[in-house]
Amino acid sequence: MGTIFQSIEILSKGKGIDSQIVIDAVKDAMIVAARKHFRTTEDLIVEINDATSAFEIFAVKRVVEQVQDPVNELTLDQARKIDPSAEAGAEIRVLKPTEGLGRISAQTAKQVILQKVREAERETIFSEYSGRTGELVNCVIKRVEGPDLIADLGKTEARLPKKEQSKLESFSAGDRVRCVIKAVDKTGKNAGVIVSRAAPELVMRLFEQEVPEIYDNTVVIKGCAREAGERTKIAVLSRDRDVDCVGACVGMKGMRVQSIIRELRGEKIDIIEYSEDPVQFATKALSPAKISRVAILNAAEKHMEVIVDDSQLSLAIGKKGQNVRLAAKLIGWKIDIKSEEEKRQEVESQMAALVVPGAPVSALVEHGLSEDIAGKLIAASIGTVEKLGSMTPEDLEAIPEIDPETVSEIQTAVNRYYRQFETEAQAEDALPAQEAAPLEEESVPAGETVAVTEGPGEAEKPGSDTMEIPEGGHGNG
């Protein structure tokens, strides 16, 4: 029987699991096979004979004065035929013959052993790899299973599902690839290690390998948003004021970032300087588009509005909305992008909405119109302020008992009524204006000229006014 233990030792070493787990699996398998062979419900146990190193099966029976369960109980007289020293209340072990276990029983035992070994192997893999999520690993593509790829990690196999592959890549058996460990599944059809080529962590790990300043923590990666195979935006921050975080990641003549782009088969990468100020961060995150201004709509819900020049709108949104989608994911804010024209139309519609078209003429009493005149207008079927405001002085004078002085009084009251909405609109518009943050101001060297444009975000036009910066002075760009 020594060969059994040799086989167990080889199996446990090959699978990287404890030999005791395999021995326990063999014992469980023998019990299952014995129950099937003897067709019994007896309480069975398996023990190893120290002298012969053989596995022996015993039926455990209790010694009782009066038998109620013949399968698991013996009388004292029956017990003493097996063990003369037996006493009531003791347990007697009855050896079961193992020679009779046939081929079917052996096959059953084999299946149970393999199942137990697989469970132990999964447990070992889970305990080793579960703490390594996000780690960069080198692996070799072993085989293709439908849309998924199976990669060899050395100690175990890993699955690279279709959704974790980049659109730009295709691999075949034998290819060496670098992946990140995405997850480790303990149960299910595809239990084991799941690796990814599409996760943002892959770009972050590649930058850590390629950029020494990130490796030694001088430059810190603050966030990464990725759509695999198309574009990645990565935010970095320098802890040393003398180190340019973006320049460190790009490298001399772009060598560092180009190396990562080659690894990702040509995927575009935007490197952005991180900022605690969400307005400045959003302005940089939406590059390459030029932003006119940013307004915080709701700080608690992280909602902002970005205004761009009409010519920059499509660039800011990006192909199929990709640029703004990645920027929103990177900064963690909801971003609404509008052109200058859209914003102007929105303000105009808001102004129009402030005027209540169905306001009764009686509302003008609060604005200086006498109740007597209001009554005359209502009697003449002029019920709303809107209808009254659209009438000419001649139309009003045609109404009985309305003279030119009364017309003047009516017009004054109507003007006062509409003016109140203009004041409210200006008050509401003041809040976003305060929250809207200008872009970084740059000092202008002496002797240079800057364009003075009509409003923020407008491009310099031919013939626009310019002002000269005097020697020693600075101007706001």
C-alpha positions in Angstrom: 0.0 0.0 0.0 3.0 2.2 0.1 2.4 3.1 -3.5 -0.9 4.8 -2.5 1.0 7.2 -0.2 3.6 7.8 -2.9 0.8 8.6 -5.4 -0.8 10.9 -2.8 2.6 12.7 -2.2 3.1 13.2 -6.0 -0.5 14.5 -6.4 -0.3 16.9 -3.5 3.1 18.3 -4.7 1.9 18.6 -8.3 -1.3 20.5 -7.2 0.4 22.5 -4.5 -1.9 21.3 -1.7 -1.3 19.7 1.7 -1.0 15.8 1.5 -3.4 15.5 4.5 -6.1 17.1 2.4 -5.6 14.3 -0.2 -5.6 11.6 2.5 -8.9 13.0 3.9 -10.3 13.0 0.4 -9.4 9.3 -0.1 -11.1 8.4 3.2 -14.3 10.2 2.2 -14.2 8.5 -1.2 -13.8 5.1 0.4 -16.8 5.7 2.6 -18.9 6.8 -0.4 -17.8 3.7 -2.3 -18.5 1.3 0.6 -22.0 2.7 1.2 -22.7 2.2 -2.5 -21.2 -1.3 -2.5 -22.7 -2.7 0.7 -25.9 -0.7 0.3 -25.9 0.2 3.9 -26.6 3.2 6.1 -24.2 2.1 8.8 -22.0 4.7 10.5 -18.7 4.1 8.6 -15.2 5.4 9.3 -11.9 4.8 7.5 -8.6 4.5 9.3 -5.0 3.8 8.2 -3.4 0.6 9.5 0.0 1.6 10.9 1.4 -1.9 10.4 0.4 -2.4 6.7 -0.2 1.3 5.7 -3.5 0.1 4.3 -6.9 2.0 4.5 -9.4 0.0 6.5 -13.2 0.5 6.7 -15.0 0.0 10.0 -18.7 0.1 10.8 -19.2 1.8 14.2 -22.0 0.3 16.4 -23.1 1.1 19.9 -23.6 -1.5 22.6 -27.1 -1.3 24.2 -29.2 -3.5 26.5 -32.2 -3.4 24.1 -31.7 -2.9 20.4 -33.9 -0.3 18.7 -31.7 0.4 15.7 -30.4 -2.9 14.3 -28.2 -1.1 11.8 -26.1 0.9 14.3 -26.7 -1.0 17.6 -25.6 -4.3 19.1 -26.7 -6.3 22.2 -24.0 -6.9 24.8 -23.9 -10.6 23.9 -23.3 -9.8 20.2 -20.7 -7.2 21.1 -18.7 -9.7 23.3 -18.5 -12.1 20.4 -16.5 -9.4 18.6 -14.7 -7.9 21.6 -14.9 -9.9 24.9 -14.2 -6.8 26.9 -17.2 -4.9 25.5 -19.5 -3.1 28.0 -22.9 -1.5 27.6 -22.7 2.0 26.3 -19.4 1.4 24.5 -18.7 1.6 20.7 -17.6 -1.5 18.7 -15.8 -1.2 15.4 -16.6 -4.0 12.9 -14.1 -4.4 10.1 -15.7 -4.4 6.6 -14.0 -6.3 3.8 -12.5 -4.0 1.2 -11.7 -6.8 -1.3 -15.3 -6.8 -2.5 -15.2 -3.2 -3.6 -15.5 -3.5 -7.3 -14.6 -1.4 -10.4 -17.7 0.8 -10.1 -16.9 1.6 -6.4 -13.3 2.4 -7.4 -14.6 4.7 -10.1 -16.9 6.5 -7.6 -14.0 6.8 -5.2 -11.8 8.4 -8.0 -14.5 11.0 -8.8 -14.9 12.0 -5.1 -11.1 12.2 -4.8 -10.8 14.4 -7.9 -13.6 16.7 -6.7 -12.0 17.1 -3.2 -8.6 17.8 -4.8 -10.2 20.4 -7.1 -11.9 22.1 -4.2 -8.6 22.2 -2.2 -6.8 23.5 -5.3 -9.3 26.4 -5.7 -8.9 27.2 -2.0 -5.1 27.4 -2.4 -5.3 29.5 -5.5 -7.9 31.9 -3.9 -5.7 32.4 -0.8 -2.6 33.1 -2.9 -4.1 35.4 -5.5 -7.0 37.2 -3.8 -4.7 39.7 -2.1 -2.9 40.4 -5.4 -5.8 42.1 -7.3 -4.5 44.9 -9.5 -1.0 43.5 -9.7 0.8 43.3 -13.0 1.7 39.8 -14.1 3.6 38.3 -17.0 1.8 35.3 -18.6 1.8 33.1 -21.7 -1.3 32.5 -23.8 -1.9 28.7 -23.5 -5.0 28.1 -25.5 -8.2 29.7 -26.9 -11.6 28.7 -25.5 -14.2 30.4 -27.6 -14.0 34.2 -27.2 -11.9 33.8 -24.0 -8.1 33.2 -23.7 -6.5 30.9 -21.2 -3.1 32.2 -19.9 -0.4 30.3 -17.9 0.6 32.1 -14.7 3.1 29.4 -13.7 1.4 28.0 -10.7 -2.1 28.1 -12.2 -4.1 29.1 -15.2 -5.9 32.4 -15.6 -8.8 33.3 -17.8 -8.7 36.5 -20.0 -12.4 37.0 -21.0 -13.5 38.8 -24.2 -14.8 41.8 -22.2 -11.3 42.2 -20.6 -9.5 42.3 -23.9 -8.7 45.5 -25.8 -10.3 46.1 -29.2 -6.9 46.7 -30.8 -5.4 43.4 -29.8 -5.6 39.8 -30.8 -3.4 37.0 -29.4 -2.7 33.4 -30.2 -1.2 30.4 -28.3 2.4 31.0 -27.2 2.2 34.9 -27.1 3.6 36.5 -24.0 1.4 39.2 -22.5 1.3 41.5 -19.5 -2.0 41.7 -17.7 -3.4 42.8 -14.3 -5.2 40.4 -12.0 -8.8 41.6 -12.1 -10.5 39.2 -9.7 -10.3 35.7 -8.2 -13.5 33.7 -8.3 -13.9 30.9 -5.8 -17.0 29.3 -7.2 -18.9 29.1 -10.4 -18.2 27.8 -13.9 -15.1 29.8 -14.5 -13.7 29.7 -11.0 -10.1 30.8 -10.7 -8.0 33.8 -11.6 -9.4 36.4 -14.0 -6.8 38.7 -15.7 -7.5 41.8 -17.8 -5.9 43.9 -20.6 -8.8 46.4 -20.5 -8.7 47.6 -16.9 -7.4 51.1 -16.0 -5.0 49.5 -13.5 -3.0 48.1 -16.4 -2.1 51.6 -17.6 -1.3 52.7 -14.0 1.0 49.7 -13.5 2.7 50.3 -16.8 3.4 54.0 -15.9 4.7 52.8 -12.5 7.2 50.5 -14.3 8.2 53.1 -17.0 8.4 56.3 -14.9 11.0 56.2 -12.0 9.4 59.3 -10.4 6.1 57.4 -10.0 7.9 54.3 -8.6 9.7 56.4 -6.0 6.5 58.3 -5.2 7.7 61.8 -6.3 4.8 61.8 -8.8 1.5 60.2 -7.7 -1.2 58.8 -10.0 -4.5 60.4 -8.7 -6.9 58.8 -11.1 -7.3 57.0 -14.4 -10.3 56.6 -16.8 -10.1 54.3 -19.7 -12.0 53.0 -22.7 -9.7 50.1 -23.8 -8.4 50.3 -27.3 -9.4 53.9 -27.8 -8.4 56.5 -25.2 -7.1 56.8 -21.6 -7.0 59.8 -19.4 -4.6 59.7 -16.5 -4.3 62.3 -13.8 -0.9 62.8 -12.0 0.4 65.1 -9.3 3.9 66.1 -8.4 5.0 66.1 -4.7 8.1 68.0 -5.6 7.6 71.6 -6.9 10.8 71.2 -9.1 9.4 68.1 -10.9 7.0 68.5 -13.7 4.6 65.5 -13.3 3.3 65.6 -16.9 6.8 66.0 -18.4 8.1 63.1 -16.2 5.4 60.8 -17.6 5.9 61.9 -21.2 9.7 61.5 -21.0 12.4 62.8 -23.3 11.0 63.2 -26.8 7.9 61.3 -25.5 9.9 58.0 -25.1 8.2 56.9 -21.8 4.6 57.4 -22.9 5.4 56.0 -26.4 6.7 52.8 -24.8 3.3 52.4 -23.0 1.4 53.3 -26.2 3.2 50.5 -28.0 2.4 48.1 -25.3 -1.3 49.0 -25.7 -1.1 48.7 -29.5 -1.5 52.4 -30.2 -4.2 53.4 -27.7 -4.3 57.2 -27.2 -3.2 58.5 -23.7 -4.0 61.9 -22.3 -1.7 62.9 -19.3 -3.4 65.5 -17.1 -2.1 67.5 -14.2 -4.3 66.8 -11.1 -5.9 69.8 -9.3 -7.8 69.9 -6.0 -9.9 72.7 -7.6 -12.7 70.9 -9.6 -13.0 73.8 -12.0 -9.3 73.8 -12.9 -9.2 70.0 -13.0 -12.2 69.9 -15.3 -10.6 72.5 -17.6 -7.5 70.3 -18.0 -9.4 67.0 -18.1 -11.4 68.2 -21.2 -8.2 68.8 -23.2 -7.5 69.2 -26.1 -10.6 71.4 -26.1 -10.3 75.0 -25.0 -12.8 75.9 -22.2 -14.3 79.4 -21.9 -15.7 79.1 -18.3 -16.9 76.6 -15.8 -19.8 77.1 -13.4 -20.6 74.8 -10.4 -24.3 74.0 -10.5 -24.5 71.8 -7.4 -21.3 71.2 -5.3 -23.1 68.6 -3.1 -24.2 66.5 -6.1 -20.9 67.2 -8.0 -22.7 68.8 -11.0 -21.0 71.4 -13.2 -21.6 73.3 -16.4 -18.9 73.9 -18.9 -19.2 76.6 -21.6 -17.1 76.4 -24.7 -16.7 78.4 -27.9 -19.0 77.2 -30.7 -15.9 76.0 -32.6 -14.7 73.9 -29.6 -18.0 72.1 -28.8 -17.4 69.0 -31.0 -13.8 68.7 -29.7 -14.9 69.0 -26.1 -17.6 66.3 -26.5 -15.3 64.1 -28.5 -16.2 61.2 -30.8 -19.4 59.6 -29.6 -19.1 61.7 -26.4 -15.9 59.9 -25.4 -13.9 63.0 -24.4 -16.5 64.4 -21.9 -17.4 60.9 -20.7 -13.8 60.1 -19.8 -13.3 63.5 -18.2 -16.4 63.1 -16.1 -15.2 59.6 -15.0 -11.8 61.0 -14.2 -12.9 63.9 -12.0 -15.9 62.2 -10.6 -18.3 65.1 -11.5 -21.3 65.2 -13.8 -20.5 67.6 -16.7 -22.9 69.5 -18.9 -21.2 71.0 -22.0 -22.8 73.9 -23.8 -21.7 76.2 -26.5 -21.8 80.0 -26.1 -24.8 80.1 -28.5 -26.7 77.4 -26.6 -26.1 79.2 -23.3 -27.3 82.5 -24.8 -30.5 80.9 -26.1 -31.0 79.2 -22.7 -30.8 82.6 -20.9 -33.2 84.2 -23.4 -35.7 81.4 -22.9 -35.4 81.7 -19.1 -36.0 85.4 -19.4 -39.1 84.8 -21.5 -40.4 82.1 -19.1 -40.2 84.6 -16.2 -42.9 86.7 -17.9 -46.3 85.3 -16.9 -48.4 85.5 -20.1 -51.7 84.9 -18.3 -51.3 87.6 -15.6 -54.6 89.4 -15.1 -54.8 93.2 -15.6 -55.6 93.6 -11.9 -51.9 92.7 -11.2 -51.0 96.2 -12.5 -52.8 97.8 -9.5 -49.7 97.0 -7.4 -47.6 98.9 -10.0 -49.6 102.2 -9.9 -52.7 101.6 -12.0 -55.9 102.7 -10.4 -58.6 100.1 -9.8 -61.1 102.3 -11.7 -59.0 102.1 -14.9 -58.3 98.4 -14.4 -62.1 97.9 -14.2 -62.6 99.8 -17.5 -60.0 97.7 -19.3 -61.6 94.5 -18.1 -65.0 95.7 -19.2 -63.4 96.3 -22.7 -62.4 92.6 -22.7 -58.7 93.3 -22.0 -58.2 90.7 -19.4 -54.4 90.0 -19.4 -51.2 92.2 -19.1 -49.8 90.5 -22.2 -52.8 91.6 -24.3 -52.6 95.1 -22.9 -48.9 95.4 -23.6 -49.4 94.5 -27.2 -51.9 97.4 -27.8 -50.9 100.7 -29.4 -51.8 104.1 -27.8 -54.4 104.5 -30.5 -56.0 101.2 -29.7 -56.2 102.2 -26.0 -57.7 105.7 -26.8 -60.4 103.9 -28.7 -61.7 102.4 -25.4 -64.5 104.5 -23.8 -63.3 106.9 -21.1 -59.6 106.3 -21.9 -57.8 109.6 -22.7 -54.1 110.3 -23.5 -53.2 110.8 -19.8 -54.8 107.5 -18.9 -52.8 105.8 -21.7 -49.6 107.2 -20.2 -50.6 105.9 -16.7 -51.3 102.4 -18.3 -48.0 102.3 -20.1 -46.1 103.3 -16.9 -47.8 100.5 -14.9 -47.1 97.9 -17.7 -43.4 98.9 -17.8 -43.1 98.6 -14.0 -44.7 95.2 -14.2 -42.2 93.9 -16.7 -39.2 95.6 -15.1 -39.6 93.5 -11.9 -38.8 90.3 -13.9 -35.7 91.8 -15.3 -34.5 92.5 -11.7 -35.2 88.9 -10.6 -33.4 87.5 -13.6 -30.3 89.7 -12.9 -30.4 88.5 -9.2 -30.6 84.8 -10.2 -27.9 85.2 -12.9 -25.5 86.8 -10.3 -25.1 83.4 -8.4 -23.6 81.3 -11.3 -21.5 84.3 -12.2 -19.9 84.3 -8.8 -19.4 80.5 -8.9 -18.0 80.6 -12.4 -14.3 80.5 -12.1 -12.1 82.2 -14.7 -9.3 80.3 -16.2 -5.7 80.8 -14.9 -4.5 84.3 -15.5 -1.2 84.7 -17.2 1.2 87.6 -16.9 2.0 89.3 -20.2 5.6 90.4 -20.8 6.2 94.1 -21.1 6.0 95.4 -24.7 3.5 92.8 -25.9 -0.1 93.5 -26.9 -3.2 91.6 -25.8 -6.6 91.6 -27.4 -9.5 93.2 -25.6 -12.5 91.2 -26.7 -16.2 91.7 -26.1 -16.8 88.8 -23.8 -15.1 85.6 -22.3 -14.1 82.9 -24.6 -14.4 85.0 -27.9 -11.6 84.6 -30.3 -9.5 87.7 -31.2 -11.0 89.3 -34.3 -9.3 91.4 -36.9 -9.6 95.1 -36.1 -10.3 94.5 -32.4 -9.0 97.0 -29.9 -5.6 96.3 -28.4 -3.8 97.8 -25.4 0.0 98.2 -24.9 1.5 96.8 -21.7 3.8 99.4 -20.2 7.3 98.6 -19.1 7.3 96.9 -15.7 3.6 96.3 -15.8 1.4 93.2 -16.1 -1.9 92.6 -17.8 -4.6 90.1 -17.3 -4.9 87.8 -20.3 
